[in-house]
Amino acid sequence: MALKMKELIAQSGESKSTILYYVKEGLLPEPSKPKPNVHLYDERSVEILRFIKYLQHNFNYSIAEIKKIFENNRFDFDGSFEAMVRSLEMISGGREQQWYDRETFLALTELDEETLQRYEAAGYLFERAEGYSQKEVEIAGILQRAQRLGLDFGLLEAYVGSAKTLAQQENKTGSRLLEDESSAHDARYELLFDLILTLKPYIFNMHTVQAHREKIQKNKTSKGQS
């Protein structure tokens, strides 16, 4: 279904000037012009506009950064779980969205092929469709420091095990949520992002903080009794 400018403004909450600017920047598809002075916008434009606003408000992305994300990633905005996963991947790739092939990545990180394969097999590092992003460079650095300092990688194995279990549940929950037609696609879409990118790390980190607080308090109590 095609939308007139007035309808697009009403459904997206964006101004006419903003919409025209996004079209000019290539963030929105060009409208069709069946008649003189009649511009019809693809209904996907509503989803795209709300996704842009989500990236701006929740992750402080600039228009230039969002434009680069759109240029470097295929995104269908069809409201499906697969589309959500693709968008999640492009956000988790990092803000710079600089991609490296395997050879360049090895040179940048000073990893050898054997170590890289071991990290990938263990689920610590991932090669994406575009290659490796700056995020992978950062993670490789953390892994190398952990290796040098003799960290017990049992903690990382626990991370991976928990992540795989959570991923299965997130997949089931996400698929059910996006198949439910009782609410708009964009509302369900944003909820999934908030659950995975905001609520999940908050719960994990706050439980870590709480555990440390309890340990500190327990130590204080033990010292007070001695």
N, C-alpha and C positions, 0 to 999 in steps of 0.2 A: 504494500500500500504506500503510495506516495503522499507526501505531506506538503502543504503550503507553508510559507514562512511563518504565518501567524500560528498555525498548528504546531510547528516545530518549536517555536518560542514557548507556547503554552505547555507542551509536554516535557521540554528539557529544562525550562526555567532560565535559559540563557537569553541574552539580548540579541537583537538583530545584528548589531555591529560586531559582536563576538562571533556569531555564526559566520558572517561574511569573512571575517578575519581568518577563521579556521579553514574555510574553503580556500581562501587565497594561499594559506600556508600548506595546503595539501592534507590537512588532518581530517577533513570531511570530503566526501565525494561531491563532485560538481553536480548541481541540480540539472534535471532535464528541463527542456524548454519547449513544450508542445505547442505553445502559442506565444505571440509577442507579449512581453510583460507578465508571463506566467512561468514561475519557477517552482518545480516540484522536487522535493528532497526525499531521498531514500529513507525508509522508516528506520534503517539501521543507524541513521544519524542521531537519533535520540539516545541509543545505547552508547555511541561513541562520545557524545557530549558529556554524558554522565560519567563515563569512564575517565575522560580527561579531567573533569572536576574532582573525581575521586583521587586521582594521582596528585593533583595540585594540593588538595586539602589534607590528605592523609600522609603523603610522602614528600611534600614540598617540591615536587618536580616543576621545573620551568617549562614553558612552551617549547623552547629549543630542545630540551631533554626529551620531552614527550614526542616531538617530531622525529627525533633520532630513533626512539624506540619503535615508532610506527614504520619508519623507513627500513629498519633492520629486522623486522619480524612480521610474519604473516599472521593476521588476526582477523577472524571472520565476523566477530560480534553477533553470533547467531544464538547466544543464550545457552549453549550446550556446555556440558561439563568439560568436554575436550577443549572448547574455546577458553574456558576458565583456566585450565591447566596451562595452555599456551601463554596466556597473559601472565599467569603466576611465574612461569619460567622466565619471561622477559624482564619482569621486575626483579626477580632474584638474581639476575645476571649482573646487577650493579648499575649505578647511574651512568657511568661513562659509556657503557655498551661498546667497549673496544674488544674486538675478537681476535684471537691468535690461533694459528694452526699448531699442530702438535710439536713440530720442530721448533717453532718460535717460542712456544710455551716452555719447552724443556730448557731452552737457552735462557729465558728470562728468570726462571725459578731455580736454575742450576740443578734440577732433578735429573737423574739418569732414567733411562727407559724402564729398567727393571723396577725401580722404586715407584715410578708413576703407575705402572701396571699393578703393583701390589696395593697401592692406595686406592686405585679404581676398583679392584676386585674386592677390597674390604668395604667399599661403599663410603670412603672418605672424600673422594674427588670424582667429578663427572665430566666427561667430554660431551658437549652438547652438539646439536645439529650444526651450529655455526662454528664450533670449535671450543676454545676456552676464553672466558671473559676475565676481566680484572678481578672479579670475585674469586675465581679459581686460583689466580696468582696469589691473592691474599691468603686463601685457605692453605695453599701449598706452603707458604711461609710459616703459618702456624704449625703445620705438621712437622716441618723441618726443625723448628725450635723445640717442639715436644720431643722429637727424636734425639736431638742433641742433649737435652736435659734429662733424658732417661725416663720420660713419663711412661707409666704403665698404661698401655693402650687399651686396657680393659674398659676404661671409661668411654673411649670412643666406640668400642664394640657395643657397649650398652646404649650409647646414643643411636647407633645404626639400628640395633634391634628394636628400640622404642619407636624410631622413625618409621620402620617398615610396618609395624603394627598399627601405628597411627595413620599411615598412608592408606592402608586397607579400609579403615573405618571412615576416613575422610572421603575416599572414593565412593563408598556406599552412601554416606550422608549427602555428599555433593550431588550425586546422580539423582537421588530421590528428591532433593530440594529443587533441582532445576527442572525435573519432570513435573513438579507440582504446579499446575496452572492457576492456582488460587491467588497468586500475587504476580506483580510485574517482574520481567526478567532481570531488570537492572537492580531491583531491591534484593532479589535472591543472590544475584551475582556479587553485589557489594557485601552481603552478609558472609558469603564464603570467604571473600578476601579478608574481612575483618576477623573471622574465626581463625584462619590459617596464619595470617601475617601479624595480627595484633593480639588477639586473645590467647592463642597458644603460647607464644614466647612470654607473655605476661604471666600466665599461670606457672610455666616452668621456672622462670626467673624468681618469682615471688616465693615459690616453694623452696628454692635454694636459699633465698634470704632468710625465710622462716626457720629452716633447718639450722642455719648458722647461728641465728639468734638463740634458738633453743639450746644449742651446744654451748654458747657463751654463758648463758644463764645457768646452765647445769654446772659449768666449771666454777662460776662465781659461788654458787651454792655449796659446792664441794669444798672450796677453799674456806668459806665461812664456817663450815662445820668442823674443819680440821684444827 
